[in-house]
Amino acid sequence: MDHAADTFRTDLMTITRHVLNEQSRHPESRGDLTILLSHIVLGCKFVASAVNKAGLAKLTGLAGETNVQGEEQKKLDVLSNEVFVNALVSSGRTCVLVSEEDEKATFVDPKLRGKYCVCFDPLDGSSNIDCGVSIGTIFGIYMIKNQDTVTLEEVLQPGKDMIAAGYCMYGSSCTLVLSTGNGVNGFTLDPSLGEFIMTHPDIKIPPKGKIYSVNEGNAKNWDTPTAKYVEKCKYPTDGSSPKSLRYIGSMVADVHRTLLYGGIFLYPADKKSPSGKLRVMYEVFPMSFLMEEAGGQSFTGKGRSLDLIPTDIHERSPIFLGSS
């Protein structure tokens, strides 16, 4: 047994330590956000474990119900949603929850209420479950002024009012990327310790990238500027090398690669989906928040993504995000 190596392992920056360090920078803080984040982390560990066992436990396949978006729900979707709702309510720090899987916002029992609203997609890219492609959880956190009288209108805040956002990717390893408004950090789950360890401190997206990521199957429905831009990626007229196309079809995996390697991820509006396909509150806003915190940019095609003011909890928007 290598005692020296084991001693070194206790000096790791875990996600808990990191969040407590961030809290200590705000003397007025009461630790509510720290407690909420620890419950989100627990939910991520639970889902990571379920995803790893999904094939063996017969959790893949359809649950036989359809969610509010009209997508057939996978068994793992349903399980992940229940896990996160329970974890967030039991934290005692939330007053309202918005989930991709639930048609209406969940208002927490007044006895268990706290001051935060959490918007989340419990399992993004779940159509990829059966073939083992990376999937993930996306979340964004807002503060609510009055938790006792919270209304749906208070939930519909612009993305720039978000106080924290992140995603957890379940793939070849389990990676959690988090920002509390002071840069972006990445943590990887060490299964032997059951802890998320900081492996990607202070992530900064490269200012220029060689990769573009888009579903080209929708090309015939794009508007002219989008089609021209993608054409330019493939056939540059300035003598530069063409960009590489990488598209996984799981937003968490595509954005994670864009964050680390640079480039652009786009899901434009088209004739089939004139408002875009991705949901504002729990896909566009959290990913745009992370991208800007890492030095990148995010637009809807008409303006900055985080300036949008949603009118519905399941509203959709086009998105173009990546290297500045």
N, C-alpha and C positions, 0 to 999 in steps of 0.2 A: 504493500500500500504506500503510495507516494504522499506523505503527510505535507510536504512543502507545497505540492500542487493543490491539495485539498484546502490548505490555508489560504492560498491565493484565490480560490474559488469563492471564499466568503467575502472577498472585497469587490464583488461584482456590483455594477450599477443596475439594480433591478428596477422595474417600472414603479414599484411602490416607493423605493428610495428617491427616484427621480421626481415623482409627484410631490412627495413630502418636501424635497429641496425647493421645488417651485413654490410650494405653499409658504415656506419660510421667508420668501422674498416679499410676501405681503403680510406684514405684522397684524393687520386688521382681520385677516382671514380666520374663520372658525373651523376650517377643515371640511366643510360640507362638500365641496367639489372633489376633494381627495377621497372621501367616503363613496361618493357617487361613482367616481372612476374605478375604484377598487371593485365595486359591484359589476361594472361593465366588463372589467378584466376577468372576473370570475365567470360571467356569462360566455365570454370568448373561449375560455379554457374548456367549459362544458361542451360548447358547440364543436370545438376542435376535436375533442374526444369522440363525439358522436359522428363527425364527418369521417374520422379515421376508421370507425367500426361500421360505417353505413352499409357496406356490401355484405358484411357478415351478419349484421343485425336486421337485414332486410328493410333498411330504412330508405333505400332508393325506391324509385317508382312513384306512382301518383297516389295521392291521398283520396282522390275521388271528389274533391271539392274544387271550386274555382274561387280565386281571391278577387278583391275589388278591382284589380286591373284586367280581369277577364283571363288571367293566366291560370292554367291548371296548377294546383298546389302540389308540391312534392311533400312526401312525409317529413323530410328533414326541414323544409320551410316551416311547417306547422310546429314541429318540435322546437326549432330555433326561436320562433316568435314567442312561444310560451316561456321558454327559458329566459329571454330578455325582459319580457313583461314582468315575470316574477322577480327577477334580480333587481330591476329598477324600482318596482313598487316597494320591495322589502328593504331597500336602502333607506327609506324614509326621507329622501331628499328630492323627490320628484312630485310635481302636482299634475302634470299632464304628459301623456306619451302619444307620439304619432308613429305608427308602424306602416310599412308598405302592405303588410298582410291584412290590416284591419281597416274597414271602410270608414269608421268614425274614430276620432281621437279618444283615447282612454283617459278619463278624469279620475285621479286617484282618490280613494276614500279620505275625507277631510282629516281623519285621525292620523293618517300616515303621510300627510303632505309635507313637501319641502318646497324650495323656491325655484327648482329647475324644470325645464321642459326638455325632453329628449326626443329627437326625431331619428328614426333608424330604419334601415333595411336589414332585417335579421339574417337573410342569406341571399346575397346578390349573385347573379349568374347561375342560379340553381338548375337551369336547363342543362348545365354541364356536369351535374353530380354523377350521372350514370357512367360517364366516360373518364372520370378521374381528373378533369381539368380544374385548375385553381378556382375557388369560389371565396366569398368573403362577407363580412358584416361591415356596414357603414353606419356611422352615427355622428350627430351634431347636437350640441348642448346650448340652450339659451337660458337666460335668467328671466323669471316672471316677477313683475313688480309686486303684485298682491296675490299670494297663493290661495287665499281663502275665497276670493271672488273671481278666480281666473276664468276667462271666456275664450272661445275659439279665436276671436279677433286678436287677442294678445299673443296667440301662438304664431299667427301669420306675420312674422317679423322678417325684415330683409336679412340676407346672409351676413352682411357686415356687422350685425349685432350679435352674432354667434360668439360664445366665449371659449369654446373648445370643440374640436372635431377630430375624427380619426377613422381608421378602418383596421380590420383584422383579416388577414388573408390566410386561408387554409389551403396549403399547397404542399410542395416538397418539404417545406418547413412551415411552421405557424408564425407569421410575422404581424406585429401590431405597430401601426404608425400613428403617432399622436401629436397634436399641437394644442397647447393651451394659450396660444396667442404670443408665444415667445420662441419662435422657431419650430422646426419639425424634427422629431426623433423617432428612430425605428428600434423595435425590440423583437427578439426572437425567443420563442418558447423553448426552454431547455427541459425536455421531458423527464430527465433524471431528477431535476430539482422541482419541477412543476412551477417554475418561475419564468417570467419574461425578462430576459437580460438585454441591456442596451448593446446593440451591435451596429447601429447606424446613427451615431451622434450628429446632431446639427445638419440634417440633410439639406443640400442646396442643389436645385436642378441645374444642369449645365445650361448656359445662356443660349446655346444653339445645339440642335440635335440632327441626327441623320435618319430618324425613323418617323414615319407617319402611320397613324393607326385609325382606320375607319372601315366600316362595313361597306365594301364596294358593291355588294349585291344590291344596294339601294341606288346605285349611280344613275339609273334611268329616270329616277324621280327627283334628282337634285336640281337646285336652281343653277343658273349659269355661273355666278361667281364661285360657288363651291366646286362645280365640275372643273372650272378653269384652274383653280388652286391645286386640286388633286392631279390634274393633267401636268401641271408645272412640277409637282413633286416627282413624277415619273419621267418627264421629258424636259429637264431644265433647259432654258434658252440662254443662260449666262455662262455656259461652259463648265458648270459645276457637276459633280457626280449626282446621279439620281438618288432619291431617298429610298430606304428600304421600307416595305410594307410589313407591319406586324399587327395582327388583329386576333385576339383570343376570344372575344365575345363575352368576357366577364369583366365588368367595369373596374373592379378592384385590381385584377391582374394587369389590365391594360394601363391603368393610371399608375400603378406601382412601378411598372417598367419605365413609363414616361418620366416619373419622378427621379428615378435613379440614372437613367441613360440619356435623358433629354429627348426632344422631339415634340410631336404634337398628337393629341388624341382629339378626335372630333366626332360628334354625333349630331349632324346638322338636321334642320327641319327639311322635309321633302313633301312631295305631293300627297304621299300616303299618310304622313304624320306632320301636318302643317305647323303644329306647336312643338315639334320635336318629340323624342321618345322618353328621355330620362326625366325622372321626377325631381322637382326643384328642392323640396325640403330635406330629403334624405339621400340624394345622390349628387345633384348639381352643387348645392351649397357646401356640404362638408368637403367635397373634393376640391372645389374652388378655393375654400379657406386654406386647405393644406398647400395647394399649389402656390398661392400668393405668399404664404408664410415661408415657403421654400425658395422664393425669389422668382417664381414663374408668373404666368398671367392666365386669366380665364374670362372668356367673353361668351355672350349668347349669340353673337353675330350682329347685334344692334348696340350692345353696351356691356359694361362690366357685369359679370354674373352675380356678384355679391350685392349689387345695387337693386336687384329685382325685389319687388314686394309681392309675394304670392297672394292670391285671392282664394285659393282652395288648398287643402292639405295634400292633395294628390296631383297638383298642377304639374304640367310638363314644360320643358324648355329645351331649345337647342343648346349645344355646348361645344366650345373650342378651347381646349386648355393645353398648356405645356410651356416649353422654353420661351422666354420673353422675346 
